[in-house]
Amino acid sequence: MKWEQVQTAERQGEGYHTLTAGQRRYLVVKRILGWLIAAGACLVFSPVLAAVAVAVKVDSPGPVLFRQKRVGKDKRLFEIYKFRTMRTDTPKNQPTHLLADPEAYITRVGRVLRKTSLDELPQLFNTLKGEMYLVGPRPALWNQEDLIAQRDRYGVHQIAPGLTGWAQINGRDELEIPVKAALDGEYLRRMGLAMDVRCLLGTVVAVLRRDGVVEGGTGRIQSRETPRLLLVANVAKEHVCKFHRPTLRALREAGWVADVACHMDAPVEEASCCYPMPWRRNPFHPGTVAGVVKLRRLLRQGAYDVLYCHTPTGALVARLAVVGGKPRPQV
């Protein structure tokens, strides 16, 4: 479902949905089946759970599990469980996409867990406790007021959240909040055994292909009414902070989304999002090739209209990254 489809659905009045009698009966079956599957999964994946717990503990100081307040059924708060993937000094109760540099806080093991979705496995215990279903809208942070408000328009909070859902197999982190909420609303209208099986099978495929996983979270697919620019620079401290802060501010004031990709040796508050890259000022630095590969993966998501380069190294990396790629932004 694209942005245009969301607008069409709203114009046609496909908004708030009240659960039907059949759907209410199905919720009982859904809870029982979910509990049985979660219990079986805990037994089957117990070696994996133990191995991941050890890896998290060895990789960085701090607890194995990460606990956070989330919004559940009828907007009641509950504590969600995940394997910890970020450092203990990460700002608390803040969505990943609102961090200036999300990747700077992610641990080495955490990066693997996020890409494979293994960090979500402890939520099987949330399912056993009756706080979540296997399939349903992903639980919002207690302070994600924009997502909560959008979901209210569709009646999404009538049901408990899920470990995976319709939005997760249709874009996941790439989705804008209105699109994600609309997909959650679509799931609510179509909720039933066939829909849940479709979501579970789609999740297996999405995890294997790593579809929609973007650090920086919500909203990497944008309406093209909002133009997007990526500044490809050498280093933050000696380049972006010295010469490009006024440009980034002006672009954002003009309605652009302006992100930065460079060696992040200093924070860049003026950027909408920052992507740390391994290259340096010297184009012959060992990190240049790895940086081209990393930038190429980022650009494959099709999130940018323009790449802005102001140095020889930035221009070299950007032009190599877009060779043969689709969609191709203007450099």
N, C-alpha and C positions, 0 to 999 in steps of 0.2 A: 504494500500500500504506500503510495507516494503522497507528497504534500497536497497535490491537486485532488487526490481521492478523499483526503481528510476534509478539505473544504467542501467538496461535493456532498459528502455524507452529512456535514453539518447543515448545509442548505436544505437537504431533504428531510431534516428533522430526526436523523438517526443518532439521537443523543442518549439521554438517560434511559436505562433499561432496568425494569423490575423483574426479578427472577420469576420464572413461571413455576407452576406447581410441579411439573416434571423435573425441572432443574433443581428444585429444593429436595425432591426425593433422591435425585442423582447425587447430591452432596453427601448423603449418608453412605452410598456405595463408594463414592470417591474417597471419603475418609477411611473406610475400612480397607479398600484396596491399597491406598497410599501407605497406610500403617504396615500392612503385610509386606509390601514391596520394600519399604524403608528398612524394616527389620531384617529382611533377607539380604538387602544390600549391605547393611552394617556387618553382617557375618561374612559375606563374600569378600568385601573390600577391607576387612580388618587388617590384613597384612599391609595394604596400601596406606591405610590410615596411620598405622604404626610407623611405617617408613617415612611418610611425609612429616609426621610429628618430630621424629628424630632429626630429619634434614632441616626443618625450621629452627629447631633448638640449637643445632650446631652452627648454622649459617650466621645467625645474628643474636645478640642478647635480647631477652624479652620473653614473654609468654608464648606458648605454642598457639593458643587460640586467641582470636580477636573477637571481642563482643561489642555490640553496638545496638542502640535503640532504633527500632524500625516500626513502621506503621502496619498494623495488622487488620483483621476483620473489624468492621465498624470503627475504624481509626483508633483502636486500642493499641497501645505501645507494647512491644515485647522485645526481648533481647535475642538478636540473631547471632549464630556462631559461624565463624570462618577460620581457616588456618591463617595465621598472621602473615601477610605478604609485604608489609611496610615497616619501616623503622619505628621505634617507640617515640621518637621526637616529631612524628608527623602531626600536623594540626588536627585536633580532635573534632569529631562531629561535623566534618566538612566533606562534601562530595568530592571525589577525585578530580572531576572536571573543573572544579573551582580552584584547585591548587595551581600556583604559577608554574611549577615544574614537577608534575607528578612522578616522572621517572627518577628524579633525584632521591625520592623517598623509598622506592621499591627495592627490596633486597634481591640478591641473586637468585635464591630459591623462589622468592615471591614472583619474580618475572616468569619463571617456568610454570608455576602454579596458576597464575592468571591466564596465561596463554592456553593452558590445557583445561582450565576450569576446575582443577582439583582443589582449589581453595574453598570451593563451595560444598565439598563433601560433608563437613560437619553439620550442615543444615538438615541432613537426614535425621539428626536428633531433634531438631525443631519440628520435623514432621511427626516423629514418634510422640512428641509432647502435645500434638494437636494445634500447634501455632501456625503451621504451614501445610500446604498441600504439595504433592510432587509437581503438579502443574497449576499455574495461576499467575497473576501479575507479580512481577518481582517487587519485594517490599521496599517502599521508599524510606529514606532517612526521615527521622521525626521532624527535621527542620527544612525538608525539601518542599517548601510551601507551594512552589510553582507546579510541581508534579502532582502533589496532593490535590490542589485546586482543579487541575485539568482532569484528574481521574474522577473527582466528584461529579463532573458534568455527565459522566457515563454510568455512574452508579457502581464503580469498580469496587468500592470498599464494602459492598454487601458480602463479599467472599474473602476468605483468608488468602494471603499471598502464596506464591509457589516457588519451588526451587528452580523451575524453568517455566517458560511461557511462550505465548504466541509472538510477543514482541522480540523475544530472545532469538527466535529463528528467522526473524524478518528484519535484522539490522543491528540488534543489540545496542552496543555503545555508540554506534554511528547515528542513531535516531535522534531527531529533535524531540523535545519534551511533548509538544502537541501531537506529534505523530505517534510517539510511544504510548501516550494516553489513549489515543484513538484506536490503536491496535489492542490495547487492554480492553477497551469497550467492545471491540469486535469479538474478542474472545468471550466476554461475558454473554453476549447475545447468542453465540454459537456453542456455548459450553455443553459438553456431553462426552460420552465415552469415545466416540470417533474423533472428536476434536482433541481430546487429551492424548490419545494414541498417536495422532498426527504430530502433536507437539513433542512427545517423547522421542519418536523416531527422528524428527527433524533436529532435535537437540544433539543426538548422536552424530548425525552428519555435520552439523555446524561445529561441534567440538573437534571432530577429526580434521575439518578444513580450517578451523580457527576463524570462522566467519565473524565479522563485526567486532573483533577485539581491538579496541583503540584506547591506549592510555591517555587519560585526559577526559575519558568518559563521554557523557551525553552530548549528542548534537554534532557529530562530525559530518553528517549529511545535512546540508543547509539548503534552504530555498535560495534559488539564484537571484531572488530579489535582494539578497544580502551578498554583495561581492566579497570574495575572499582573496587575501594576498599572503604569501609566505616570503618573509625576508630571509634569504640564505646568506649568512655572514660568516666571517672567520671566527671571531671570539666575541663574547659579550662585553667584557670589561673595556678592552682597548678599541673596540669598533662600534658595536651597537650602542652602548651607553654614551660614548663620546659624540657620535655623529647622527644617530638615527632616532633618538627619543622624540624630538619634535615631529619627525615624519610619522612615526607610529601614532602619536597623539592626534595629529591632524587627520590621519586616515580613519581612526576610530570615531572622531567627531563627525566625519563625513559619512558615517554609516558603514564603513568597511569592517570586516573581521581581519585583523592584522596579527599574524603569528610570526614566530622567529625560530629558525633552525640554525644553531651554531654551537661552538664549544661554550658551554654554560659555566664560565668561571665567575659570574656575577649575576644577580637577579635583574630581570628586565620587567618592571611593573607595568610598563606601557603596552606590552604585548598581551593579546588575548590568551595565547597559549605558547609555551616554550618547549622546543624539542632539543634535548642535549645531543650533540653529535661528536664523534671521535676525532674529527680533523682539527687542524690548527692553521695558523697563518701560512706556514710553509706548505706548498702543494705536494711536496715530496715526503711529508710526514706519514708514518706507517698507518695512521688512522684514516687517511683519505679514501682508500679503496673501500674499507668497511663503511665509511660514511656515505659513499655513493650508493651502496647496497641498501643501507638503512633509509636514506632519503627516497630511493626508488620505491621501496615498499610503502612508504608514507604517501607518495604521490599516486600510487595505484588506487587509492581510495577515492580519487576524483574530487577531493574537497577544495581544491584551489583553482582560481581563475588566472592568477598572475604569480610568477616567481620574480622577486625583485633582488637583483644581485648588484653589489657596488664595489666588489673587489675581484681581482683575477682568480683567486682560489674559490670564492663563492660562485662565480660565473662558471668556472670549470666543473665544479661538483654538480651544479644545477643542470648544466647542459648534458653531462654524462648520465645523470639520473633520469632524464626525460627521453633519452634515445630509445625509440621503438616502443615507448610506453603509451597506453591509452587508459583514460583520457589524458590529453596532453595540454598543460596550462601554457599560457603565453610567458616566455622568458624575456 
